[in-house]
Every structure is written in C-alpha cells, then in structure tokens.
Amino acid sequence: MSAHALFVTAAYAITAIVLAGLVGWILLDQRARKRELAALEAAGVRRRSDKAVKS
C-alpha cells in the first residue's frame, strides 16, 4: 500500500470513528434530556406550549 493510500485510509477511518462518537454522544444526551423532561412533567412542571388557548 502506498503512503498516499495509507494516509487516505487513515483519514477515512478517523473520520468514521469521530462521526460514530458524535452520533453516540447525541443519542446518550437525547436519553438524558428525555429523562429530565419526564421528571419535570411528573413533578407538575408543564410546558408553555401545552396550555390550551381559550377563546
């Protein structure tokens, strides 16, 4: 394998690892935020967008 091909392969591999890490981080953070929202809603805190508009 030439030096150029090795460099390109390594660059793609590092990019794939970084992107996989970011996707994993986003999914873990999403779970945490959902748990926080569920805890707030269980405590009685409601979202402003949930208020019914009365006319």
PDBQT receptor file of N, H, CA, C and O in Angstrom, charges set to zero:
ATOM      1  N   MET A   1       0.864  -1.172   0.000  1.00  0.00    +0.000 N 
ATOM      2  CA  MET A   1       0.000   0.000   0.000  1.00  0.00    +0.000 C 
ATOM      3  C   MET A   1       0.912   1.236   0.000  1.00  0.00    +0.000 C 
ATOM      4  O   MET A   1       1.861   1.320   0.779  1.00  0.00    +0.000 OA
ATOM      5  N   SER A   2       0.616   2.158  -0.854  1.00  0.00    +0.000 N 
ATOM      6  H   SER A   2      -0.155   2.090  -1.487  1.00  0.00    +0.000 HD
ATOM      7  CA  SER A   2       1.444   3.359  -0.940  1.00  0.00    +0.000 C 
ATOM      8  C   SER A   2       1.177   4.291   0.251  1.00  0.00    +0.000 C 
ATOM      9  O   SER A   2       0.190   4.133   0.971  1.00  0.00    +0.000 OA
ATOM     10  N   ALA A   3       2.049   5.232   0.435  1.00  0.00    +0.000 N 
ATOM     11  H   ALA A   3       2.850   5.360  -0.149  1.00  0.00    +0.000 HD
ATOM     12  CA  ALA A   3       1.904   6.174   1.549  1.00  0.00    +0.000 C 
ATOM     13  C   ALA A   3       0.632   7.000   1.392  1.00  0.00    +0.000 C 
ATOM     14  O   ALA A   3      -0.047   7.303   2.374  1.00  0.00    +0.000 OA
ATOM     15  N   HIS A   4       0.318   7.361   0.155  1.00  0.00    +0.000 N 
ATOM     16  H   HIS A   4       0.869   7.115  -0.642  1.00  0.00    +0.000 HD
ATOM     17  CA  HIS A   4      -0.883   8.165  -0.082  1.00  0.00    +0.000 C 
ATOM     18  C   HIS A   4      -2.144   7.360   0.254  1.00  0.00    +0.000 C 
ATOM     19  O   HIS A   4      -3.055   7.875   0.903  1.00  0.00    +0.000 OA
ATOM     20  N   ALA A   5      -2.196   6.117  -0.181  1.00  0.00    +0.000 N 
ATOM     21  H   ALA A   5      -1.457   5.698  -0.708  1.00  0.00    +0.000 HD
ATOM     22  CA  ALA A   5      -3.357   5.272   0.103  1.00  0.00    +0.000 C 
ATOM     23  C   ALA A   5      -3.498   5.033   1.606  1.00  0.00    +0.000 C 
ATOM     24  O   ALA A   5      -4.613   5.001   2.127  1.00  0.00    +0.000 OA
ATOM     25  N   LEU A   6      -2.387   4.869   2.292  1.00  0.00    +0.000 N 
ATOM     26  H   LEU A   6      -1.482   4.895   1.868  1.00  0.00    +0.000 HD
ATOM     27  CA  LEU A   6      -2.419   4.694   3.742  1.00  0.00    +0.000 C 
ATOM     28  C   LEU A   6      -2.958   5.944   4.430  1.00  0.00    +0.000 C 
ATOM     29  O   LEU A   6      -3.757   5.852   5.362  1.00  0.00    +0.000 OA
ATOM     30  N   PHE A   7      -2.518   7.113   3.966  1.00  0.00    +0.000 N 
ATOM     31  H   PHE A   7      -1.869   7.188   3.208  1.00  0.00    +0.000 HD
ATOM     32  CA  PHE A   7      -2.997   8.382   4.527  1.00  0.00    +0.000 C 
ATOM     33  C   PHE A   7      -4.501   8.534   4.308  1.00  0.00    +0.000 C 
ATOM     34  O   PHE A   7      -5.224   8.912   5.230  1.00  0.00    +0.000 OA
ATOM     35  N   VAL A   8      -4.976   8.244   3.104  1.00  0.00    +0.000 N 
ATOM     36  H   VAL A   8      -4.389   7.937   2.355  1.00  0.00    +0.000 HD
ATOM     37  CA  VAL A   8      -6.398   8.385   2.792  1.00  0.00    +0.000 C 
ATOM     38  C   VAL A   8      -7.220   7.405   3.630  1.00  0.00    +0.000 C 
ATOM     39  O   VAL A   8      -8.260   7.780   4.172  1.00  0.00    +0.000 OA
ATOM     40  N   THR A   9      -6.770   6.172   3.741  1.00  0.00    +0.000 N 
ATOM     41  H   THR A   9      -5.925   5.868   3.301  1.00  0.00    +0.000 HD
ATOM     42  CA  THR A   9      -7.479   5.170   4.540  1.00  0.00    +0.000 C 
ATOM     43  C   THR A   9      -7.532   5.593   6.001  1.00  0.00    +0.000 C 
ATOM     44  O   THR A   9      -8.576   5.471   6.642  1.00  0.00    +0.000 OA
ATOM     45  N   ALA A  10      -6.428   6.085   6.531  1.00  0.00    +0.000 N 
ATOM     46  H   ALA A  10      -5.580   6.184   6.011  1.00  0.00    +0.000 HD
ATOM     47  CA  ALA A  10      -6.400   6.536   7.921  1.00  0.00    +0.000 C 
ATOM     48  C   ALA A  10      -7.326   7.735   8.126  1.00  0.00    +0.000 C 
ATOM     49  O   ALA A  10      -8.009   7.822   9.146  1.00  0.00    +0.000 OA
ATOM     50  N   ALA A  11      -7.353   8.647   7.175  1.00  0.00    +0.000 N 
ATOM     51  H   ALA A  11      -6.798   8.576   6.346  1.00  0.00    +0.000 HD
ATOM     52  CA  ALA A  11      -8.221   9.820   7.294  1.00  0.00    +0.000 C 
ATOM     53  C   ALA A  11      -9.690   9.411   7.321  1.00  0.00    +0.000 C 
ATOM     54  O   ALA A  11     -10.468   9.922   8.127  1.00  0.00    +0.000 OA
ATOM     55  N   TYR A  12     -10.070   8.481   6.431  1.00  0.00    +0.000 N 
ATOM     56  H   TYR A  12      -9.438   8.066   5.776  1.00  0.00    +0.000 HD
ATOM     57  CA  TYR A  12     -11.456   7.998   6.432  1.00  0.00    +0.000 C 
ATOM     58  C   TYR A  12     -11.788   7.256   7.716  1.00  0.00    +0.000 C 
ATOM     59  O   TYR A  12     -12.881   7.414   8.259  1.00  0.00    +0.000 OA
ATOM     60  N   ALA A  13     -10.858   6.450   8.205  1.00  0.00    +0.000 N 
ATOM     61  H   ALA A  13      -9.969   6.322   7.763  1.00  0.00    +0.000 HD
ATOM     62  CA  ALA A  13     -11.095   5.692   9.432  1.00  0.00    +0.000 C 
ATOM     63  C   ALA A  13     -11.265   6.629  10.628  1.00  0.00    +0.000 C 
ATOM     64  O   ALA A  13     -12.171   6.442  11.440  1.00  0.00    +0.000 OA
ATOM     65  N   ILE A  14     -10.411   7.619  10.736  1.00  0.00    +0.000 N 
ATOM     66  H   ILE A  14      -9.675   7.771  10.077  1.00  0.00    +0.000 HD
ATOM     67  CA  ILE A  14     -10.526   8.574  11.844  1.00  0.00    +0.000 C 
ATOM     68  C   ILE A  14     -11.828   9.354  11.750  1.00  0.00    +0.000 C 
ATOM     69  O   ILE A  14     -12.481   9.590  12.767  1.00  0.00    +0.000 OA
ATOM     70  N   THR A  15     -12.212   9.755  10.551  1.00  0.00    +0.000 N 
ATOM     71  H   THR A  15     -11.682   9.563   9.725  1.00  0.00    +0.000 HD
ATOM     72  CA  THR A  15     -13.474  10.473  10.358  1.00  0.00    +0.000 C 
ATOM     73  C   THR A  15     -14.657   9.611  10.760  1.00  0.00    +0.000 C 
ATOM     74  O   THR A  15     -15.582  10.091  11.416  1.00  0.00    +0.000 OA
ATOM     75  N   ALA A  16     -14.636   8.334  10.371  1.00  0.00    +0.000 N 
ATOM     76  H   ALA A  16     -13.885   7.944   9.838  1.00  0.00    +0.000 HD
ATOM     77  CA  ALA A  16     -15.732   7.426  10.728  1.00  0.00    +0.000 C 
ATOM     78  C   ALA A  16     -15.823   7.247  12.239  1.00  0.00    +0.000 C 
ATOM     79  O   ALA A  16     -16.920   7.216  12.795  1.00  0.00    +0.000 OA
ATOM     80  N   ILE A  17     -14.682   7.129  12.902  1.00  0.00    +0.000 N 
ATOM     81  H   ILE A  17     -13.791   7.155  12.450  1.00  0.00    +0.000 HD
ATOM     82  CA  ILE A  17     -14.676   6.971  14.361  1.00  0.00    +0.000 C 
ATOM     83  C   ILE A  17     -15.218   8.218  15.044  1.00  0.00    +0.000 C 
ATOM     84  O   ILE A  17     -16.006   8.118  15.985  1.00  0.00    +0.000 OA
ATOM     85  N   VAL A  18     -14.807   9.382  14.582  1.00  0.00    +0.000 N 
ATOM     86  H   VAL A  18     -14.167   9.463  13.818  1.00  0.00    +0.000 HD
ATOM     87  CA  VAL A  18     -15.277  10.642  15.174  1.00  0.00    +0.000 C 
ATOM     88  C   VAL A  18     -16.788  10.797  14.959  1.00  0.00    +0.000 C 
ATOM     89  O   VAL A  18     -17.509  11.171  15.884  1.00  0.00    +0.000 OA
ATOM     90  N   LEU A  19     -17.264  10.513  13.755  1.00  0.00    +0.000 N 
ATOM     91  H   LEU A  19     -16.679  10.209  13.004  1.00  0.00    +0.000 HD
ATOM     92  CA  LEU A  19     -18.700  10.630  13.483  1.00  0.00    +0.000 C 
ATOM     93  C   LEU A  19     -19.501   9.640  14.314  1.00  0.00    +0.000 C 
ATOM     94  O   LEU A  19     -20.563   9.993  14.827  1.00  0.00    +0.000 OA
ATOM     95  N   ALA A  20     -19.022   8.418  14.458  1.00  0.00    +0.000 N 
ATOM     96  H   ALA A  20     -18.159   8.132  14.042  1.00  0.00    +0.000 HD
ATOM     97  CA  ALA A  20     -19.707   7.434  15.297  1.00  0.00    +0.000 C 
ATOM     98  C   ALA A  20     -19.748   7.903  16.746  1.00  0.00    +0.000 C 
ATOM     99  O   ALA A  20     -20.761   7.735  17.426  1.00  0.00    +0.000 OA
ATOM    100  N   GLY A  21     -18.655   8.488  17.221  1.00  0.00    +0.000 N 
ATOM    101  H   GLY A  21     -17.832   8.625  16.669  1.00  0.00    +0.000 HD
ATOM    102  CA  GLY A  21     -18.636   9.024  18.585  1.00  0.00    +0.000 C 
ATOM    103  C   GLY A  21     -19.641  10.147  18.774  1.00  0.00    +0.000 C 
ATOM    104  O   GLY A  21     -20.321  10.206  19.799  1.00  0.00    +0.000 OA
ATOM    105  N   LEU A  22     -19.740  11.035  17.798  1.00  0.00    +0.000 N 
ATOM    106  H   LEU A  22     -19.187  10.986  16.966  1.00  0.00    +0.000 HD
ATOM    107  CA  LEU A  22     -20.704  12.131  17.889  1.00  0.00    +0.000 C 
ATOM    108  C   LEU A  22     -22.140  11.621  17.884  1.00  0.00    +0.000 C 
ATOM    109  O   LEU A  22     -22.974  12.103  18.651  1.00  0.00    +0.000 OA
ATOM    110  N   VAL A  23     -22.427  10.657  17.030  1.00  0.00    +0.000 N 
ATOM    111  H   VAL A  23     -21.749  10.265  16.408  1.00  0.00    +0.000 HD
ATOM    112  CA  VAL A  23     -23.778  10.081  16.994  1.00  0.00    +0.000 C 
ATOM    113  C   VAL A  23     -24.100   9.417  18.327  1.00  0.00    +0.000 C 
ATOM    114  O   VAL A  23     -25.202   9.578  18.853  1.00  0.00    +0.000 OA
ATOM    115  N   GLY A  24     -23.142   8.673  18.875  1.00  0.00    +0.000 N 
ATOM    116  H   GLY A  24     -22.247   8.543  18.449  1.00  0.00    +0.000 HD
ATOM    117  CA  GLY A  24     -23.357   8.046  20.181  1.00  0.00    +0.000 C 
ATOM    118  C   GLY A  24     -23.590   9.065  21.274  1.00  0.00    +0.000 C 
ATOM    119  O   GLY A  24     -24.467   8.885  22.119  1.00  0.00    +0.000 OA
ATOM    120  N   TRP A  25     -22.806  10.140  21.264  1.00  0.00    +0.000 N 
ATOM    121  H   TRP A  25     -22.094  10.285  20.578  1.00  0.00    +0.000 HD
ATOM    122  CA  TRP A  25     -22.959  11.196  22.260  1.00  0.00    +0.000 C 
ATOM    123  C   TRP A  25     -24.337  11.846  22.152  1.00  0.00    +0.000 C 
ATOM    124  O   TRP A  25     -24.984  12.110  23.166  1.00  0.00    +0.000 OA
ATOM    125  N   ILE A  26     -24.780  12.101  20.939  1.00  0.00    +0.000 N 
ATOM    126  H   ILE A  26     -24.255  11.887  20.115  1.00  0.00    +0.000 HD
ATOM    127  CA  ILE A  26     -26.096  12.715  20.725  1.00  0.00    +0.000 C 
ATOM    128  C   ILE A  26     -27.200  11.801  21.229  1.00  0.00    +0.000 C 
ATOM    129  O   ILE A  26     -28.147  12.270  21.861  1.00  0.00    +0.000 OA
ATOM    130  N   LEU A  27     -27.096  10.502  20.959  1.00  0.00    +0.000 N 
ATOM    131  H   LEU A  27     -26.327  10.121  20.446  1.00  0.00    +0.000 HD
ATOM    132  CA  LEU A  27     -28.133   9.568  21.407  1.00  0.00    +0.000 C 
ATOM    133  C   LEU A  27     -28.164   9.467  22.931  1.00  0.00    +0.000 C 
ATOM    134  O   LEU A  27     -29.242   9.421  23.525  1.00  0.00    +0.000 OA
ATOM    135  N   LEU A  28     -26.993   9.432  23.569  1.00  0.00    +0.000 N 
ATOM    136  H   LEU A  28     -26.118   9.470  23.087  1.00  0.00    +0.000 HD
ATOM    137  CA  LEU A  28     -26.963   9.390  25.033  1.00  0.00    +0.000 C 
ATOM    138  C   LEU A  28     -27.527  10.675  25.632  1.00  0.00    +0.000 C 
ATOM    139  O   LEU A  28     -28.249  10.631  26.628  1.00  0.00    +0.000 OA
ATOM    140  N   ASP A  29     -27.205  11.809  25.036  1.00  0.00    +0.000 N 
ATOM    141  H   ASP A  29     -26.618  11.845  24.226  1.00  0.00    +0.000 HD
ATOM    142  CA  ASP A  29     -27.716  13.090  25.521  1.00  0.00    +0.000 C 
ATOM    143  C   ASP A  29     -29.229  13.172  25.337  1.00  0.00    +0.000 C 
ATOM    144  O   ASP A  29     -29.931  13.719  26.188  1.00  0.00    +0.000 OA
ATOM    145  N   GLN A  30     -29.732  12.631  24.230  1.00  0.00    +0.000 N 
ATOM    146  H   GLN A  30     -29.162  12.187  23.539  1.00  0.00    +0.000 HD
ATOM    147  CA  GLN A  30     -31.175  12.627  23.990  1.00  0.00    +0.000 C 
ATOM    148  C   GLN A  30     -31.893  11.837  25.083  1.00  0.00    +0.000 C 
ATOM    149  O   GLN A  30     -32.926  12.273  25.592  1.00  0.00    +0.000 OA
ATOM    150  N   ARG A  31     -31.350  10.688  25.437  1.00  0.00    +0.000 N 
ATOM    151  H   ARG A  31     -30.511  10.334  25.024  1.00  0.00    +0.000 HD
ATOM    152  CA  ARG A  31     -31.955   9.890  26.508  1.00  0.00    +0.000 C 
ATOM    153  C   ARG A  31     -31.975  10.667  27.827  1.00  0.00    +0.000 C 
ATOM    154  O   ARG A  31     -32.973  10.651  28.547  1.00  0.00    +0.000 OA
ATOM    155  N   ALA A  32     -30.879  11.340  28.134  1.00  0.00    +0.000 N 
ATOM    156  H   ALA A  32     -30.068  11.353  27.549  1.00  0.00    +0.000 HD
ATOM    157  CA  ALA A  32     -30.799  12.107  29.379  1.00  0.00    +0.000 C 
ATOM    158  C   ALA A  32     -31.821  13.234  29.388  1.00  0.00    +0.000 C 
ATOM    159  O   ALA A  32     -32.494  13.452  30.396  1.00  0.00    +0.000 OA
ATOM    160  N   ARG A  33     -31.946  13.955  28.271  1.00  0.00    +0.000 N 
ATOM    161  H   ARG A  33     -31.400  13.778  27.452  1.00  0.00    +0.000 HD
ATOM    162  CA  ARG A  33     -32.916  15.054  28.213  1.00  0.00    +0.000 C 
ATOM    163  C   ARG A  33     -34.347  14.531  28.336  1.00  0.00    +0.000 C 
ATOM    164  O   ARG A  33     -35.181  15.178  28.970  1.00  0.00    +0.000 OA
ATOM    165  N   LYS A  34     -34.648  13.377  27.742  1.00  0.00    +0.000 N 
ATOM    166  H   LYS A  34     -33.971  12.852  27.226  1.00  0.00    +0.000 HD
ATOM    167  CA  LYS A  34     -35.991  12.793  27.857  1.00  0.00    +0.000 C 
ATOM    168  C   LYS A  34     -36.293  12.413  29.304  1.00  0.00    +0.000 C 
ATOM    169  O   LYS A  34     -37.407  12.613  29.787  1.00  0.00    +0.000 OA
ATOM    170  N   ARG A  35     -35.279  11.858  29.998  1.00  0.00    +0.000 N 
ATOM    171  H   ARG A  35     -34.374  11.696  29.605  1.00  0.00    +0.000 HD
ATOM    172  CA  ARG A  35     -35.476  11.524  31.414  1.00  0.00    +0.000 C 
ATOM    173  C   ARG A  35     -35.719  12.787  32.232  1.00  0.00    +0.000 C 
ATOM    174  O   ARG A  35     -36.575  12.795  33.117  1.00  0.00    +0.000 OA
ATOM    175  N   GLU A  36     -34.980  13.849  31.946  1.00  0.00    +0.000 N 
ATOM    176  H   GLU A  36     -34.285  13.843  31.227  1.00  0.00    +0.000 HD
ATOM    177  CA  GLU A  36     -35.166  15.109  32.673  1.00  0.00    +0.000 C 
ATOM    178  C   GLU A  36     -36.556  15.676  32.420  1.00  0.00    +0.000 C 
ATOM    179  O   GLU A  36     -37.218  16.135  33.351  1.00  0.00    +0.000 OA
ATOM    180  N   LEU A  37     -37.003  15.649  31.164  1.00  0.00    +0.000 N 
ATOM    181  H   LEU A  37     -36.465  15.276  30.407  1.00  0.00    +0.000 HD
ATOM    182  CA  LEU A  37     -38.343  16.148  30.860  1.00  0.00    +0.000 C 
ATOM    183  C   LEU A  37     -39.416  15.318  31.558  1.00  0.00    +0.000 C 
ATOM    184  O   LEU A  37     -40.390  15.868  32.071  1.00  0.00    +0.000 OA
ATOM    185  N   ALA A  38     -39.244  13.998  31.580  1.00  0.00    +0.000 N 
ATOM    186  H   ALA A  38     -38.452  13.550  31.163  1.00  0.00    +0.000 HD
ATOM    187  CA  ALA A  38     -40.214  13.141  32.254  1.00  0.00    +0.000 C 
ATOM    188  C   ALA A  38     -40.256  13.446  33.746  1.00  0.00    +0.000 C 
ATOM    189  O   ALA A  38     -41.331  13.470  34.345  1.00  0.00    +0.000 OA
ATOM    190  N   ALA A  39     -39.099  13.679  34.345  1.00  0.00    +0.000 N 
ATOM    191  H   ALA A  39     -38.226  13.659  33.858  1.00  0.00    +0.000 HD
ATOM    192  CA  ALA A  39     -39.064  14.005  35.773  1.00  0.00    +0.000 C 
ATOM    193  C   ALA A  39     -39.733  15.343  36.044  1.00  0.00    +0.000 C 
ATOM    194  O   ALA A  39     -40.457  15.476  37.031  1.00  0.00    +0.000 OA
ATOM    195  N   LEU A  40     -39.509  16.333  35.197  1.00  0.00    +0.000 N 
ATOM    196  H   LEU A  40     -38.920  16.226  34.396  1.00  0.00    +0.000 HD
ATOM    197  CA  LEU A  40     -40.151  17.635  35.377  1.00  0.00    +0.000 C 
ATOM    198  C   LEU A  40     -41.661  17.534  35.208  1.00  0.00    +0.000 C 
ATOM    199  O   LEU A  40     -42.417  18.121  35.982  1.00  0.00    +0.000 OA
ATOM    200  N   GLU A  41     -42.097  16.794  34.203  1.00  0.00    +0.000 N 
ATOM    201  H   GLU A  41     -41.482  16.317  33.575  1.00  0.00    +0.000 HD
ATOM    202  CA  GLU A  41     -43.537  16.641  33.988  1.00  0.00    +0.000 C 
ATOM    203  C   GLU A  41     -44.185  15.869  35.132  1.00  0.00    +0.000 C 
ATOM    204  O   GLU A  41     -45.317  16.167  35.514  1.00  0.00    +0.000 OA
ATOM    205  N   ALA A  42     -43.483  14.883  35.681  1.00  0.00    +0.000 N 
ATOM    206  H   ALA A  42     -42.564  14.641  35.371  1.00  0.00    +0.000 HD
ATOM    207  CA  ALA A  42     -44.004  14.136  36.830  1.00  0.00    +0.000 C 
ATOM    208  C   ALA A  42     -44.104  15.032  38.056  1.00  0.00    +0.000 C 
ATOM    209  O   ALA A  42     -44.959  14.819  38.916  1.00  0.00    +0.000 OA
ATOM    210  N   ALA A  43     -43.235  16.032  38.139  1.00  0.00    +0.000 N 
ATOM    211  H   ALA A  43     -42.541  16.205  37.441  1.00  0.00    +0.000 HD
ATOM    212  CA  ALA A  43     -43.259  16.958  39.273  1.00  0.00    +0.000 C 
ATOM    213  C   ALA A  43     -44.305  18.056  39.094  1.00  0.00    +0.000 C 
ATOM    214  O   ALA A  43     -44.492  18.888  39.982  1.00  0.00    +0.000 OA
ATOM    215  N   GLY A  44     -44.977  18.061  37.963  1.00  0.00    +0.000 N 
ATOM    216  H   GLY A  44     -44.825  17.386  37.241  1.00  0.00    +0.000 HD
ATOM    217  CA  GLY A  44     -46.030  19.036  37.745  1.00  0.00    +0.000 C 
ATOM    218  C   GLY A  44     -45.636  20.230  36.903  1.00  0.00    +0.000 C 
ATOM    219  O   GLY A  44     -46.461  21.107  36.646  1.00  0.00    +0.000 OA
ATOM    220  N   VAL A  45     -44.398  20.276  36.473  1.00  0.00    +0.000 N 
ATOM    221  H   VAL A  45     -43.727  19.564  36.682  1.00  0.00    +0.000 HD
ATOM    222  CA  VAL A  45     -43.948  21.375  35.622  1.00  0.00    +0.000 C 
ATOM    223  C   VAL A  45     -44.443  21.092  34.209  1.00  0.00    +0.000 C 
ATOM    224  O   VAL A  45     -44.208  20.016  33.659  1.00  0.00    +0.000 OA
ATOM    225  N   ARG A  46     -45.120  22.055  33.640  1.00  0.00    +0.000 N 
ATOM    226  H   ARG A  46     -45.311  22.929  34.087  1.00  0.00    +0.000 HD
ATOM    227  CA  ARG A  46     -45.674  21.878  32.302  1.00  0.00    +0.000 C 
ATOM    228  C   ARG A  46     -45.022  22.830  31.326  1.00  0.00    +0.000 C 
ATOM    229  O   ARG A  46     -44.475  23.864  31.708  1.00  0.00    +0.000 OA
ATOM    230  N   ARG A  47     -45.088  22.469  30.073  1.00  0.00    +0.000 N 
ATOM    231  H   ARG A  47     -45.532  21.629  29.762  1.00  0.00    +0.000 HD
ATOM    232  CA  ARG A  47     -44.551  23.317  29.017  1.00  0.00    +0.000 C 
ATOM    233  C   ARG A  47     -45.554  24.411  28.681  1.00  0.00    +0.000 C 
ATOM    234  O   ARG A  47     -46.765  24.195  28.741  1.00  0.00    +0.000 OA
ATOM    235  N   ARG A  48     -45.048  25.573  28.331  1.00  0.00    +0.000 N 
ATOM    236  H   ARG A  48     -44.065  25.748  28.283  1.00  0.00    +0.000 HD
ATOM    237  CA  ARG A  48     -45.942  26.671  27.949  1.00  0.00    +0.000 C 
ATOM    238  C   ARG A  48     -46.768  26.322  26.717  1.00  0.00    +0.000 C 
ATOM    239  O   ARG A  48     -47.903  26.774  26.564  1.00  0.00    +0.000 OA
ATOM    240  N   SER A  49     -46.177  25.505  25.839  1.00  0.00    +0.000 N 
ATOM    241  H   SER A  49     -45.255  25.138  25.964  1.00  0.00    +0.000 HD
ATOM    242  CA  SER A  49     -46.899  25.137  24.624  1.00  0.00    +0.000 C 
ATOM    243  C   SER A  49     -48.050  24.179  24.893  1.00  0.00    +0.000 C 
ATOM    244  O   SER A  49     -48.888  23.974  24.016  1.00  0.00    +0.000 OA
ATOM    245  N   ASP A  50     -48.114  23.581  26.096  1.00  0.00    +0.000 N 
ATOM    246  H   ASP A  50     -47.432  23.748  26.809  1.00  0.00    +0.000 HD
ATOM    247  CA  ASP A  50     -49.198  22.672  26.443  1.00  0.00    +0.000 C 
ATOM    248  C   ASP A  50     -50.461  23.409  26.881  1.00  0.00    +0.000 C 
ATOM    249  O   ASP A  50     -51.527  22.800  26.967  1.00  0.00    +0.000 OA
ATOM    250  N   LYS A  51     -50.360  24.703  27.156  1.00  0.00    +0.000 N 
ATOM    251  H   LYS A  51     -49.494  25.198  27.086  1.00  0.00    +0.000 HD
ATOM    252  CA  LYS A  51     -51.527  25.452  27.611  1.00  0.00    +0.000 C 
ATOM    253  C   LYS A  51     -52.554  25.563  26.496  1.00  0.00    +0.000 C 
ATOM    254  O   LYS A  51     -52.227  25.890  25.355  1.00  0.00    +0.000 OA
ATOM    255  N   ALA A  52     -53.769  25.291  26.841  1.00  0.00    +0.000 N 
ATOM    256  H   ALA A  52     -54.034  25.025  27.768  1.00  0.00    +0.000 HD
ATOM    257  CA  ALA A  52     -54.844  25.397  25.847  1.00  0.00    +0.000 C 
ATOM    258  C   ALA A  52     -55.201  26.849  25.641  1.00  0.00    +0.000 C 
ATOM    259  O   ALA A  52     -55.293  27.618  26.598  1.00  0.00    +0.000 OA
ATOM    260  N   VAL A  53     -55.398  27.218  24.413  1.00  0.00    +0.000 N 
ATOM    261  H   VAL A  53     -55.323  26.594  23.636  1.00  0.00    +0.000 HD
ATOM    262  CA  VAL A  53     -55.796  28.582  24.085  1.00  0.00    +0.000 C 
ATOM    263  C   VAL A  53     -57.308  28.655  24.188  1.00  0.00    +0.000 C 
ATOM    264  O   VAL A  53     -58.024  27.953  23.473  1.00  0.00    +0.000 OA
ATOM    265  N   LYS A  54     -57.791  29.510  25.083  1.00  0.00    +0.000 N 
ATOM    266  H   LYS A  54     -57.210  30.080  25.664  1.00  0.00    +0.000 HD
ATOM    267  CA  LYS A  54     -59.243  29.658  25.280  1.00  0.00    +0.000 C 
ATOM    268  C   LYS A  54     -59.698  30.927  24.586  1.00  0.00    +0.000 C 
ATOM    269  O   LYS A  54     -59.119  31.998  24.767  1.00  0.00    +0.000 OA
ATOM    270  N   SER A  55     -60.737  30.789  23.796  1.00  0.00    +0.000 N 
ATOM    271  H   SER A  55     -61.208  29.919  23.649  1.00  0.00    +0.000 HD
ATOM    272  CA  SER A  55     -61.220  31.974  23.075  1.00  0.00    +0.000 C 
ATOM    273  C   SER A  55     -62.548  32.432  23.573  1.00  0.00    +0.000 C 
ATOM    274  O   SER A  55     -63.090  33.417  23.070  1.00  0.00    +0.000 OA
TER     275      SER A  55
